[in-house]
Amino acid sequence: MPSPESPGDTALAARYRPRLAAEIAELRAASEAGAEARRPVTLDQQSVGRLSRMDALRNQAMAARTEARRLARIRALEAALARIGEGEFGYCGDCGGFIGLKRLDLDPAAARCMDCAA
């Protein structure tokens, strides 16, 4: 499916596979580092009081939302790696046109061209 403005599949893979893999590794490491913040909040009778527990619950909820966004990003990056393996990386999932290097440089997990994404 290469178009005149698109590099070949091999060039795209060489350019983006390391970046995708590095971002996945970084996100997984951040997930492991933040595991403690996502653990259930225990009721500690020795702590300052209700406000401390509310703060702990709020922090836990924020950590859980951050983890959900992180996992969604990992899924998108893994899908991009799968598209590389299938020879579909860099091409719009809707229209089949080349996504464009500028868009891929901004987000290598992009699965649609600008026109179809809008």
C-alpha positions in Angstrom: 0.0 0.0 0.0 2.9 2.5 -0.1 2.0 5.8 -1.6 4.5 8.1 -3.2 5.0 10.2 0.0 5.3 7.1 2.3 8.5 5.3 3.1 8.4 1.5 2.8 7.2 -0.8 5.5 10.7 -1.7 6.5 11.7 1.9 6.9 8.6 2.6 9.0 9.3 -0.4 11.2 12.9 0.6 11.7 11.9 4.1 12.5 9.0 3.4 15.0 9.4 -0.1 16.4 12.1 1.0 18.9 10.1 4.0 20.0 6.9 2.0 20.5 8.8 -0.7 22.5 10.5 1.9 24.6 7.3 3.7 25.5 5.6 0.4 26.4 8.5 -0.5 28.7 8.4 3.0 30.3 4.6 2.8 30.9 4.9 -0.7 32.4 7.7 0.5 34.7 5.5 3.4 35.8 2.6 1.0 36.4 4.8 -1.1 38.7 6.1 2.0 40.5 2.5 3.3 41.1 1.1 0.0 42.3 1.3 1.0 46.0 -0.8 4.1 45.4 -3.6 2.0 43.8 -3.9 -0.4 46.8 -7.0 -0.3 48.9 -7.0 2.4 51.5 -7.1 0.9 55.0 -8.8 2.5 58.0 -6.1 3.5 60.3 -7.4 4.5 63.7 -4.1 6.1 64.6 -4.1 8.6 61.7 -5.3 12.2 62.0 -8.9 11.6 61.0 -11.5 11.7 58.4 -9.8 14.2 56.2 -6.6 12.1 56.0 -8.7 9.1 54.9 -10.6 11.3 52.3 -7.2 12.4 51.0 -6.0 8.9 50.8 -9.2 7.8 48.9 -8.9 10.7 46.5 -5.2 9.9 45.8 -6.1 6.2 45.3 -8.9 7.2 42.8 -6.5 9.5 40.9 -3.9 6.7 40.8 -6.5 4.3 39.5 -7.6 6.7 36.7 -3.9 7.3 35.8 -3.4 3.5 35.6 -6.5 3.1 33.3 -5.1 5.8 30.9 -1.7 4.1 31.0 -3.2 0.7 30.2 -5.2 2.2 27.3 -2.0 3.7 25.9 -0.2 0.4 26.2 -3.0 -1.3 24.3 -2.7 1.4 21.6 1.1 1.0 21.4 0.8 -2.8 21.2 -1.8 -2.5 18.4 0.7 -0.3 16.5 3.4 -3.0 17.0 0.9 -5.6 15.7 0.3 -3.4 12.6 4.0 -3.3 12.0 4.1 -7.1 12.0 1.2 -7.2 9.6 2.6 -4.6 7.3 -0.3 -2.2 8.0 1.6 0.3 10.1 1.4 3.9 8.9 -1.8 3.4 6.9 -5.2 4.6 7.9 -7.5 1.9 9.2 -10.5 3.7 7.6 -9.4 4.9 4.2 -6.1 3.0 3.7 -4.1 6.2 2.9 -0.8 6.9 4.4 -1.1 8.6 7.8 1.9 10.9 7.4 5.2 11.0 9.1 4.4 14.2 11.0 1.4 12.6 12.6 3.3 9.4 13.3 6.1 11.4 14.8 3.6 13.0 17.2 1.9 9.7 18.0 3.3 6.5 16.5 0.2 4.7 17.8 -2.1 6.7 15.5 -4.3 4.4 13.5 -6.1 7.0 11.4 -5.1 9.8 9.1 -6.1 13.4 10.0 -9.1 13.4 7.7 -10.6 10.2 9.1 -9.7 11.1 12.7 -11.6 14.3 12.4 
